[in-house]
Amino acid sequence: MGTSFFLAIYNVMTKVASFVSLGFIHFDSESEDPLYRQLYNSIRHEILAGRLKPGSRLPSTRGMAQELSLSRNTVVRAYDQLMAEGYLEGQIGMGTCVARDLPEEMLTVMGTKAHTELESSHDGTLEAKPILSQRGEAVMPIPYRWEMSKSGAFSTTIGEMNEFPTKVWEKLLISSWKNLSSEELSYQSSCGYDFLREVLATFLQTSRGVHCTPEQVIITNGAQQALSLSVDLLVNPGDQAWVENPCFNGIRAALAAVKAEIIPVSVDSEGLNPEEGIEKAPHARLAFISPSHQYPLGVTMSLSRRLQLLHWARQENAWIIEDDYDSVYRHSGPPLAALQGLDQSGHVIYVGTLSKVLFPALRIGYMVVPPDLVEPIHTMRAHVDRGSSILEQVVLAHFIDEGHLARHIRRMISLYQDRQSVFIEAVQTYLPGLLTVEPNDTGLHLVGWLPEGADDQVVSQELAQSGIDAAALSSFAHEPLVRSGLVLGYAAVPKLAIIQSVQRMKPILERCVNS
Amino acid sequence: MGTSFFLAIYNVMTKVASFVSLGFIHFDSESEDPLYRQLYNSIRHEILAGRLKPGSRLPSTRGMAQELSLSRNTVVRAYDQLMAEGYLEGQIGMGTCVARDLPEEMLTVMGTKAHTELESSHDGTLEAKPILSQRGEAVMPIPYRWEMSKSGAFSTTIGEMNEFPTKVWEKLLISSWKNLSSEELSYQSSCGYDFLREVLATFLQTSRGVHCTPEQVIITNGAQQALSLSVDLLVNPGDQAWVENPCFNGIRAALAAVKAEIIPVSVDSEGLNPEEGIEKAPHARLAFISPSHQYPLGVTMSLSRRLQLLHWARQENAWIIEDDYDSVYRHSGPPLAALQGLDQSGHVIYVGTLSKVLFPALRIGYMVVPPDLVEPIHTMRAHVDRGSSILEQVVLAHFIDEGHLARHIRRMISLYQDRQSVFIEAVQTYLPGLLTVEPNDTGLHLVGWLPEGADDQVVSQELAQSGIDAAALSSFAHEPLVRSGLVLGYAAVPKLAIIQSVQRMKPILERCVNS
């Protein structure tokens, strides 16, 4: 940090005969700090280190300036600052001394770890590891990282960004910013921007069969916040909650935070089995499901199971959180309506996100809650973080209202369908006997089943070393699964890269599967 | 909703002799739903109402089309959708019937509150009020609304937006959006955008005397999220927490959520008094303070008290949350350094926001945490909502880096200083004996003291009816205060409006004070 030199050992005898040693005053000629600031730092440091005692007199500004060859103004500024902050007292010209009310014993304690402000980094390391709350400890072990390989194959975190209508979004950004009023730049409703709630209500009604008024639509900071708000608001420590096995890890964190008991319920070709749930925990407080396109297995919950689940929730006065994960990407057959549309007694909280449809860093999700929950969620959100930033909500509202979202989804459906076909063909061609995939009507990923006996965690780790993200199916499980597999996202990978990446998997799978 | 008419009571005897009454099929000629969708809705509704029993046969698509005078294609689409969703089974042409696996008793239950999808709003009202969690119940009573009067006088929620450098922000919005990479549009670090953390670290070091590396800076969704994350991570139910009396209500919600015991500690002209805190709750887990400019009283905590507080925190291994509320707006004298800069043992969590410096709807705040807390906060945030939206973080980073923030603050300081003078003069001129205000070196608001015996809640309510936002000082108190007063924000009110608003307060204050 450049040469630093000691200017002077400065001792001065003041009129009232108290003796002060200013000790080492540091000036760093290469520092970006102005001289007055360096002088301020040196004196402050001496006081905090307990070497300049409370009550001891400092030289006059004129005397100090002469001795240190500084302009008097520099010294005055440093003294002013030190007086304003309570380190010095007295009036300039009348004699200045170290503030008498400083608790000396504390200064000495500070001094044991004294450091100067010229050091660039903070040495405030706790003496002991921080003690976290029970809530804190409970969520620490839950996995949450999204690191993508350079190739992007086969992460499930994002769709194809090259096809995003960047220009349209930019146009809307500019017009939305220009049209924001002063009132809109102030605090907004914690439920979100009203026009966005309106257009989302219409979008969800028509495309997903969701039954709601705009008031029931609440904008969140991604789907994860919808989960954490719902669970915080409705689930007590010790309450039981059904989750699909395997399932999306986001709900685990939300449930762990409130110390709920997680009840894993098997998923088969008809989705989560409510009968098993009722057998294991008949009085559970909540069930978390992804009925349209189960994450990660991709199955659709049958109508019969949906009705059973709703019947149970109504009888037990339990809540159903419906995560409508990537269901808009259905490429064959008509879209299936949301379970929420079947609910007639207000027990379903419908959750969605635009992270996969637009982009994750947008951090806009939404929930549709029964009318009686609107006000409690509103209050909860206000206390958690007040609400979401307004600008991108406005942009998104117009993006939907002008039909860009529907157009974008239509384009991406056909792109993702193509990529799924290429992916399946590549797996069948290059990985026979090593990985089994089946077509799925919707979504951005498939489960690749491994041969019996293969450890998907090992396979996943080996693939990661070759730059391929393939999450182990078992990492989404709460209880051991019958088969092991990999969760493979093809949506963000161009066709050629899909084929090359599948080819690259071959030697690794051969090694892992046969060992 | 237009005229709706009943097309037919449609009865048909099928080949296998099971008799089906399709009941009332509704078509609404003015509905935006296509005919196939209306047919789908009618049949689905009959099934869910239990009037079309599982196993009963429907007419062929051809037969249905003829009877209803629809194109066969319309009927095929409706049947297709109903089969995809599991309401019908069988193959078209071979005979179609209501799915046999539908649980009949549940359909009947659904039927008791049956409604058609043609209704625009959801009737999913809970039979009983929703039962909230203990956490939910605990935060519900805490006040959180920010409604601004039309005049904007004298709300404390926002600064003067007309002076915001809108054009600069717009330019940065465009360039930031254009330069975002695909990777940056994916999930980001929950700690925030790295470049923003860097420039904020520098800004806080130079302008606030905060000691930190960029890694210690964590971007949050406003200061409120910083409070709620910290408390959730560090405070257990039953733990004691010192708060200033009176104090910012945001911390109350965060502490109520974890069922902490709030210990109010008096604030005098030197700020919070640690000796009183130690007497009331020596082993408290946390102290919440706003030392630079106490909210709402506006006092600055003395150096001696700061050292006492730090000494206590170190001895008890307790946490200090330092809310550095609007401290950058100091207009006279040098800025006072943050308490965090005195902390040498890592017990201070420093919290700030850009809501008052830029605008509240931006929802960007920050916290500076000791190195050992970075990873736990990172994890906690990931589980709560993954992180903040990226675009405005990028914009803000460049706004700071290019010097616009410092320039904007300088301009606003002089504007707010002027407005404070006008406000004080107006109060002294028009409200003598009714309201007492004293100048303050910093901030966007002042406390106006009421004469002895006046009830500030009543005064506040009366003023609100005349369009003047003047929060009652007692609404920030946990224990009765010695004096009653009003919290009056002058920053967003032009000079003439300040004078007019003060004049408008006169008859109301006279009435309230003398009654």
Contacts between the chains, C-beta under 8 A, distances in Angstrom:
chain1	res1	chain2	res2	distance
A	48	B	342	7.1
A	77	B	334	7.5
A	80	B	333	7.2
A	80	B	334	5.9
A	81	B	334	4.3
A	84	B	333	5.0
A	84	B	334	5.2
A	84	B	336	6.1
A	85	B	303	6.0
A	85	B	336	5.4
A	85	B	337	6.1
A	86	B	302	5.3
A	86	B	303	3.2
A	86	B	304	6.8
A	87	B	303	6.2
A	99	B	303	6.7
A	99	B	304	7.3
A	101	B	302	7.5
A	101	B	304	4.7
A	102	B	303	6.5
A	102	B	304	5.5
A	102	B	307	6.7
A	103	B	304	6.0
A	103	B	307	5.7
A	103	B	308	6.1
A	103	B	311	7.4
A	106	B	307	4.5
A	106	B	308	6.6
A	106	B	310	7.5
A	106	B	311	4.5
A	107	B	307	7.0
A	109	B	311	6.3
A	109	B	314	7.5
A	110	B	307	7.1
A	110	B	310	7.7
A	110	B	342	7.4
A	110	B	344	6.2
A	113	B	344	4.5
A	113	B	345	7.0
A	114	B	344	7.5
A	115	B	344	6.9
A	117	B	209	7.5
A	117	B	211	7.6
A	117	B	341	7.4
A	120	B	213	7.9
A	121	B	211	7.7
A	121	B	212	7.8
A	121	B	213	5.1
A	122	B	211	3.8
A	122	B	212	5.2
A	122	B	213	6.6
A	122	B	216	6.8
A	122	B	370	8.0
A	122	B	371	7.5
A	123	B	344	6.6
A	124	B	211	6.8
A	124	B	343	5.3
A	124	B	344	5.9
A	124	B	345	6.3
A	124	B	346	3.9
A	124	B	347	7.8
A	124	B	348	7.4
A	124	B	370	5.1
A	124	B	371	7.3
A	125	B	345	7.9
A	125	B	346	5.4
A	125	B	370	6.9
A	125	B	371	5.7
A	125	B	372	6.5
A	126	B	345	6.6
A	126	B	346	4.1
A	126	B	347	7.3
A	126	B	370	5.9
A	126	B	372	5.0
A	127	B	317	7.9
A	127	B	345	6.3
A	127	B	346	8.0
A	128	B	317	6.7
A	129	B	372	6.4
A	130	B	234	7.4
A	130	B	370	7.5
A	130	B	372	5.1
A	130	B	373	5.7
A	130	B	376	6.9
A	131	B	234	7.7
A	131	B	317	7.3
A	132	B	233	5.9
A	132	B	234	6.6
A	132	B	376	6.0
A	133	B	232	6.7
A	133	B	233	6.0
A	133	B	234	5.6
A	133	B	235	5.6
A	133	B	236	4.9
A	133	B	258	6.9
A	134	B	236	5.7
A	135	B	232	5.5
A	135	B	233	7.4
A	135	B	236	7.9
A	135	B	258	7.1
A	136	B	232	6.8
A	136	B	233	4.2
A	136	B	234	6.8
A	136	B	376	6.2
A	136	B	380	6.4
A	139	B	379	6.6
A	139	B	380	6.4
A	139	B	383	4.8
A	140	B	376	6.7
A	140	B	379	5.6
A	142	B	379	8.0
A	142	B	383	6.3
A	144	B	190	7.7
A	144	B	379	6.5
A	144	B	382	4.0
A	144	B	383	6.2
A	145	B	382	7.9
A	146	B	186	7.2
A	146	B	187	4.1
A	148	B	183	7.3
A	148	B	186	6.4
A	157	B	186	5.8
A	157	B	187	5.7
A	158	B	182	7.8
A	158	B	185	7.4
A	158	B	186	4.6
A	158	B	187	7.6
A	161	B	182	4.0
A	161	B	185	5.5
A	161	B	186	7.8
A	162	B	182	7.1
A	164	B	185	7.7
A	166	B	177	7.8
A	169	B	177	7.2
A	170	B	174	6.6
A	170	B	177	5.5
A	170	B	178	7.1
A	173	B	173	5.8
A	173	B	174	7.2
A	173	B	177	5.9
A	174	B	170	6.6
A	174	B	173	7.2
A	174	B	174	6.5
A	177	B	166	7.8
A	177	B	169	7.2
A	177	B	170	5.5
A	177	B	173	5.9
A	178	B	170	7.1
A	180	B	361	7.9
A	182	B	158	7.8
A	182	B	161	4.1
A	182	B	162	7.0
A	183	B	148	7.3
A	184	B	361	6.4
A	185	B	158	7.4
A	185	B	161	5.5
A	185	B	164	7.6
A	185	B	359	4.0
A	185	B	360	7.0
A	185	B	361	4.9
A	185	B	362	7.8
A	186	B	146	7.2
A	186	B	148	6.3
A	186	B	157	5.8
A	186	B	158	4.6
A	186	B	161	7.8
A	186	B	359	7.1
A	186	B	360	5.3
A	186	B	361	6.4
A	187	B	146	4.0
A	187	B	157	5.6
A	187	B	158	7.6
A	187	B	360	4.7
A	187	B	361	7.0
A	188	B	361	5.6
A	190	B	144	7.7
A	209	B	117	7.6
A	211	B	117	7.5
A	211	B	121	7.7
A	211	B	122	3.8
A	211	B	124	6.8
A	212	B	121	7.8
A	212	B	122	5.2
A	213	B	120	7.9
A	213	B	121	5.0
A	213	B	122	6.7
A	216	B	122	6.8
A	220	B	385	7.4
A	221	B	221	6.4
A	221	B	385	4.0
A	221	B	386	7.4
A	221	B	388	7.6
A	221	B	389	7.9
A	222	B	385	5.7
A	222	B	386	5.3
A	224	B	383	7.4
A	224	B	384	7.2
A	224	B	385	5.4
A	224	B	386	5.1
A	225	B	384	6.7
A	225	B	385	3.8
A	225	B	386	7.9
A	228	B	383	6.9
A	228	B	384	5.3
A	228	B	385	6.8
A	232	B	133	6.7
A	232	B	135	5.5
A	232	B	136	6.8
A	232	B	257	7.7
A	233	B	132	5.9
A	233	B	133	6.0
A	233	B	135	7.4
A	233	B	136	4.2
A	234	B	130	7.3
A	234	B	131	7.7
A	234	B	132	6.5
A	234	B	133	5.5
A	234	B	136	6.7
A	235	B	133	5.6
A	236	B	133	4.9
A	236	B	134	5.7
A	236	B	135	7.9
A	250	B	383	7.8
A	253	B	382	7.9
A	253	B	383	3.6
A	254	B	383	7.2
A	257	B	232	7.7
A	257	B	383	6.7
A	258	B	133	6.9
A	258	B	135	7.1
A	302	B	86	5.3
A	302	B	101	7.5
A	303	B	85	6.0
A	303	B	86	3.2
A	303	B	87	6.2
A	303	B	99	6.7
A	303	B	102	6.5
A	304	B	86	6.7
A	304	B	99	7.2
A	304	B	101	4.7
A	304	B	102	5.5
A	304	B	103	6.1
A	307	B	102	6.6
A	307	B	103	5.7
A	307	B	106	4.6
A	307	B	107	6.9
A	307	B	110	7.2
A	308	B	103	6.0
A	308	B	106	6.6
A	310	B	106	7.4
A	310	B	110	7.6
A	311	B	103	7.3
A	311	B	106	4.3
A	311	B	109	6.2
A	314	B	109	7.3
A	317	B	127	8.0
A	317	B	128	6.8
A	317	B	131	7.3
A	333	B	80	7.5
A	333	B	84	5.2
A	334	B	77	7.6
A	334	B	80	6.0
A	334	B	81	4.5
A	334	B	84	5.3
A	336	B	84	6.2
A	336	B	85	5.5
A	337	B	85	6.2
A	341	B	117	7.4
A	342	B	48	7.1
A	342	B	110	7.5
A	343	B	124	5.3
A	344	B	110	6.1
A	344	B	113	4.6
A	344	B	114	7.4
A	344	B	115	6.9
A	344	B	123	6.7
A	344	B	124	5.9
A	345	B	113	6.9
A	345	B	124	6.3
A	345	B	125	8.0
A	345	B	126	6.7
A	345	B	127	6.3
A	346	B	124	3.8
A	346	B	125	5.4
A	346	B	126	4.2
A	347	B	124	7.8
A	347	B	126	7.3
A	348	B	124	7.4
A	359	B	185	4.0
A	359	B	186	7.1
A	360	B	185	7.0
A	360	B	186	5.3
A	360	B	187	4.7
A	360	B	386	7.8
A	361	B	180	7.9
A	361	B	184	6.4
A	361	B	185	4.9
A	361	B	186	6.4
A	361	B	187	7.0
A	361	B	188	5.6
A	361	B	389	6.4
A	361	B	390	4.0
A	361	B	391	7.6
A	362	B	185	7.8
A	362	B	389	5.9
A	362	B	391	8.0
A	363	B	385	7.2
A	363	B	386	6.7
A	363	B	387	6.9
A	363	B	388	6.4
A	363	B	389	4.2
A	364	B	389	7.5
A	370	B	122	7.9
A	370	B	124	5.1
A	370	B	125	6.9
A	370	B	126	5.9
A	370	B	130	7.5
A	371	B	122	7.5
A	371	B	124	7.2
A	371	B	125	5.7
A	372	B	125	6.4
A	372	B	126	4.9
A	372	B	129	6.4
A	372	B	130	5.1
A	373	B	130	5.7
A	376	B	130	6.8
A	376	B	132	6.0
A	376	B	136	6.2
A	376	B	140	6.6
A	379	B	139	6.7
A	379	B	140	5.6
A	379	B	142	8.0
A	379	B	144	6.5
A	380	B	136	6.4
A	380	B	139	6.4
A	382	B	144	4.0
A	382	B	145	7.9
A	382	B	253	7.9
A	383	B	139	4.8
A	383	B	142	6.3
A	383	B	144	6.2
A	383	B	224	7.4
A	383	B	228	6.9
A	383	B	250	7.8
A	383	B	253	3.6
A	383	B	254	7.2
A	383	B	257	6.7
A	384	B	224	7.2
A	384	B	225	6.7
A	384	B	228	5.3
A	384	B	384	7.7
A	385	B	220	7.4
A	385	B	221	4.0
A	385	B	222	5.7
A	385	B	224	5.4
A	385	B	225	3.8
A	385	B	228	6.9
A	385	B	363	7.2
A	385	B	385	7.7
A	386	B	221	7.4
A	386	B	222	5.2
A	386	B	224	5.1
A	386	B	225	7.9
A	386	B	360	7.8
A	386	B	363	6.8
A	387	B	363	6.9
A	388	B	221	7.7
A	388	B	363	6.4
A	388	B	389	7.9
A	389	B	221	7.9
A	389	B	361	6.4
A	389	B	362	5.9
A	389	B	363	4.2
A	389	B	364	7.5
A	389	B	388	7.9
A	389	B	389	6.0
A	389	B	392	6.0
A	390	B	361	4.0
A	390	B	363	8.0
A	391	B	361	7.6
A	391	B	391	8.0
A	391	B	392	6.7
A	392	B	389	6.0
A	392	B	391	6.6
A	392	B	392	7.7
